[in-house]
Amino acid sequence: MMTTSDEKAPYGAAPATGALGLYIHIPFCVRKCRYCDYTSCEVGDKDVHFAYALKVIYELRAKRAALAGVQAPRFGALDCEAPVVDTVYIGGGTPSFIEAGFVTEILDAVYTTYRVTDDAEVTIEVNPGTVDEEKFRRYASSGINRISVGAQSFSVGSLAFLGRIHQAEDTVKCVLDARAVGIENISLDLIYGVPGQGRDGWEKDLAAAASLSPSHISIYDLTIEEGTPLHADYMRGGFEAVSEEDDRLMYHIAKGYLAEQGFRLYELSNSARPGKESRHNMKYWSMEPYAGFGLGAHSYFGGLRLSNTSELDAYLTAESESDMTDWVHENTLSDDMSEFVFLGLRRTSGIELSRFNSCFGRDFWELYGEETNRLIGRGLLEKSGDALRLTSLGLDLANSVFREYVLE
C-alpha cells in the first residue's frame, strides 16, 4: 500500500458532472430478512411512517443551501437556490411497504426544492408482495420511471432460507403490474451462494429472471454478516456455507448466461441491456456528487463524506440537519485519488488513466506504478490503451486488488 500527501482536495477535484444524485432511505420492512444487516426495522405503524416522511422532507429542504453552494461555481449563481438533480433513488428497507402517498409527498418535496432535469432517472426499490398495480400507478404519476425489484430467487426453498415474505409468482405479478402502468425500466436483484441452491437452482433463477425481460439484473453473493439471524444460525451449525469455489463458479455462470441474453456486466455485481445501466449507482463508482436523506443515509459532495444517524428515535427527534448527522469526513487529495482508483475499478470498463491525471494534476504511474505493475504481473489487472481494468481473475479477487489502493 502507498501513502500520499495529506493536502486537502479542492471541491470538484474528483470527476463530476456537477448534477447531484439524491438517495432517500426508507428503513421500514414487513419483516427483516435473515441475512440483512442494512439500516432497517420492522415498524408497521403508519403514524411513524408519516412522521418519518415529514422528517425526510425537512432534511431535503434543510440541505438545499449547502448543496447549492457546492454547485454554484459550476452552474452559476442563478441556480444557488435550486441545485440541479439528475437521479433520485428511493431505497431501503422496503420503500414499497409504506403508503404510496408518503412517497408522493417526498417526491413533491424533491421537485419543489431541487431542479430535477427532464430526463432524470427516478428509481424506487420494491419488494414483491408489498406493491400492486394501483401503487405502481401512483408511483408513475409522481415521476418514478424505474423500479428495482427484490426478487432474490424464484425457488421456494431459497426464499424460505433467506426469510423472504414473497413467492416467485409475486415477483412475476410485480413486473407485470409495473409494465401495465408504463414503467418499463425494471431491474431484478438475485442472490447466489444460497445453501441448497446449487448450480441447477442458480441457473433456474437466472432463466426465470431473464424470462421477465428486465432491463437490468443485479447479482449478489450471499454474505453471512455478523449480528444477523443468519449468522447466529450458522454459528449454531444450522447450515454449511457454500464453498468459495462453488460461489465463484456461480458468479461466472451468471456472467456468461447474462451475456448470452443481451446483458453487459458493467460493474462487479450489475449487468444491463445497452443504455440501461443504473445512472444513480454509477455516481458512486465515478465519484460524482450525491446526497443522502433519511436514516443511515450517506453523502459525498463538496469534498465531504457524511452519514446520518442510524437510530430511528434520534432521527425523528432531530431539531436540525446537524443533529441528524453522526459522521463527517473531509476528504484529502490522497483520499480522493485512492477512491477514484478502487471505486472506478469496480466498473468493468475500469478507470481512464488520462482522466486521473487531469482531475488531480498527478501522474498515475508515479503514484501507483509499483502496486499496479505488480497486479498486472499477477494477472489481476490489465492495461488497454488509456484504460486500466480488472481481468477475469481480478473480478474474483477484486477485494485484494482494491486493498492495494487503500490508504494506510
Secondary structure, 3 states (H helix, E strand, C coil): CCCCCCCECCCCCCCCCCCEEEEEEECECCCCCCCCCCCCECCCCHHHHHHHHHHHHHHHHHCHHHHHHHHHHHHCHHHCCCCEEEEEEEEECCHHHCCHHHHHHHHHHHHHHCEEEEEEEEEEEECCCCCCHHHHHHHHHCCCCEEEEEEECCCHHHHHHHCCCCCHHHHHHHHHHHHHCCCCEEEEEEEECCCCCHHHHHHHHHHHHHHCCCCEEEEEECCCCCCCHHHHHHHCCCCCCCCHHHHHHHHHHHHHHHHHCCCEEEECCEEECCCCCCHHHHHHHHCCCEEEECCCCEEEECCEEEEECCCHHHHHHCCCHHHHEEEEEECEHHHHHHHHHHHHCCECCCEEHHHHHHHHCCCHHHHHHHHHHHHHHCCCEEEECCEEEECHHHHHCHHHHHHCCCCC
